Amino acid sequence: MIAWQLRLLGRRVLVLERGQVGGESSGVSFGSLRLQGQHEAELPLALSAQALWEGMEAALGESVEFVQHGHVHLALSDEHAARLEHNAEVARAHGMQVTLLGRAATLARWTFLGEAVRASSFSARDAVANPRLVAPAVARAARRLGAKIREGVELVASTHGGSGFTLHCRAADARDFVIEADVLVNAAGAWCGAPAAWFNETIPVFAAGPAELVTEPIPRFAEPVMHVVDGSVLFRQTARGNLVIGGHPRMKVDAETRRTRVPSDKILTNLSRLVSVAPHLGDYHLIRSWTGIEGYVEDMRPVLGPSATTPGLFHACAFSGHGLQLGPAAAQALAELIAHGATSLPIAPFGIGRFAAAAQAGTRMAEEFQDDLLQARS
Ligand SMILES: Cc1cc2nc3c(=O)[nH]c(=O)nc-3n(C[C@H](O)[C@H](O)[C@H](O)COP(=O)(O)OP(=O)(O)OC[C@H]3O[C@@H](n4cnc5c(N)ncnc54)[C@H](O)[C@@H]3O)c2cc1C
C-alpha cells in the first residue's frame, strides 16, 4: 500500500519481500475493518482509512469483497457493558454513529444469539474485506503504476552513509547483491525490530498468531461482524455462507522457522466460546483453520513515522492486530511524509520515540504483556 501511494505521488519504489506479498499478516487476516472500540488516539487515522476503504474497489479496479454491514460488539458481563458505553462515548465524540442496545433489544435483533449476551453496540460504518484478495490486488495496482516488487528477496542488513542507504539483499537462490536508495521504509511487520536495530532504534515488537477457523457454507443468518468486546470470540459470515471464527488466545511464533500453527485444543476452546454466544452454531462442520504472523507492541498501536536516528528512514509496522483497517491511511500518511515532508493525517501518537525509555533501559518487552497478549488482550 505504501508503494502504491508513493507511485501516486511520483516516487520510484522497489518493494523487497522475502516471501510472497500477503504471505504473513496482510493476506491472512480475519478481514474486519472495525472502527468501534479502536483506541481514541487511533480513531482519526482509522476514520481516514475507512473513507479510503469505501473507495478501495473503485481505486483498485477490482473486487476485494468489501461489504459494509457493520460491526456488533457484544457484552457478556457488566464490565463488558461499561466498556461498550465508554467506547460509544469516544466514538460519538469523533462523529461516529454507534447504537447501544440492551439485552432484550440485542436478542430480538440478532435472534441467533444466546442468553449469555447482556448488551451490544452496533456501528454501521464498520465493514469487512477479503484479505486474500486485498494483498495481491494492491500489489497489482502498485505494479500497474510502475512500482517494482521483488518477492523472494530478503533485506539482510543496511547502513546509512552520506548519499543514502546501502541495502544488502539476499535472493531465494542465496545470491547476494547490493542496492542503493535515498529512502528506506521499514514495513517488515512482526520482524521490524531487526531493521530498526540496524539504525540504533528499538521497537519492542512481539510476534504472535491469532487463530482463525472456517466452517462449511451454512444458511444465511448474520450480516454484521459479531465480536465479544474482550476479543474472546468473533465471527462473520462470508457472502458464500462460510462462517469465519476468530478469538483468543493467540499462538507463539517460532522465530527460527517463522511459522506458527493452530493446535487442536485451541480449536475446541474457540468453538465452545462460539457456542456459548450463539448456541446453534455448534451444528456445523469446520473445514479448515489458519493463522498468520502479526507484530504487537505493548500499547497495541502501530509504529508509524520517521526514524528518530536516521534521515530518510521511516517505520510502518507492528500494527498490533488492526493493520488491515488502518493500512490505507497509514500508507497515505507515510507516502505524503516521504514525498512532501509532511502529512495532514494524525500520526504523532505512533512515533518510535515512545519506546526510547525501554531502549535506554535495555529492557525486553515485559513477559506479562506477552502472556496477556497470548491469552486475552484485544
Ligand atoms: C490471523 C490474523 C487476523 C487478523 N485480523 C485482522 C482484522 O480482522 N482486521 C485488521 O485490521 N487487522 C487484522 N490483522 C492484522 C493485520 O493483518 C496486520 O496488522 C497487517 O496486515 C500488517 O501489515 P504489514 O504490512 O505491517 O505486515 P505483513 O503483512 O506481515 O508484511 C510484512 C512483510 O515483511 C516481510 N519481511 C519481513 N522482514 C523482511 C526482510 N528483512 N526482508 C524482506 N521482507 C521482509 C515479511 O515476509 C512480510 O510479508 C490480523 C492479523 C492476523 C495474522
The ligand as an ORCA input file, in Angstrom:
! r2SCAN-3c Opt
* xyz 0 1
  C      -4.778    -14.139     11.686
  C      -4.815    -12.634     11.670
  C      -6.033    -11.958     11.772
  C      -6.079    -10.560     11.676
  N      -7.294     -9.916     11.642
  C      -7.340     -8.569     11.379
  C      -8.575     -7.934     11.180
  O      -9.648     -8.541     11.209
  N      -8.573     -6.586     10.934
  C      -7.417     -5.865     10.868
  O      -7.479     -4.648     10.669
  N      -6.211     -6.473     11.049
  C      -6.153     -7.796     11.291
  N      -4.942     -8.423     11.451
  C      -3.729     -7.606     11.440
  C      -3.326     -7.201     10.039
  O      -3.418     -8.307      9.167
  C      -1.907     -6.653     10.087
  O      -1.852     -5.613     11.053
  C      -1.414     -6.087      8.783
  O      -1.682     -6.962      7.722
  C       0.085     -5.800      8.895
  O       0.587     -5.491      7.634
  P       2.152     -5.301      7.447
  O       2.358     -4.966      6.021
  O       2.676     -4.391      8.507
  O       2.772     -6.736      7.794
  P       2.826     -8.062      6.911
  O       1.626     -8.216      6.058
  O       3.169     -9.173      7.851
  O       4.032     -7.789      5.933
  C       5.361     -7.698      6.372
  C       6.187     -8.408      5.348
  O       7.556     -8.089      5.553
  C       8.305     -9.191      5.091
  N       9.632     -9.065      5.687
  C       9.954     -9.026      6.995
  N      11.276     -8.845      7.149
  C      11.808     -8.779      5.896
  C      13.122     -8.580      5.394
  N      14.177     -8.428      6.230
  N      13.320     -8.554      4.053
  C      12.269     -8.712      3.198
  N      10.985     -8.885      3.623
  C      10.770     -8.919      4.953
  C       7.532    -10.397      5.565
  O       7.855    -11.531      4.775
  C       6.091     -9.927      5.422
  O       5.473    -10.439      4.241
  C      -4.865     -9.811     11.564
  C      -3.639    -10.485     11.524
  C      -3.613    -11.889     11.560
  C      -2.281    -12.580     11.492
*
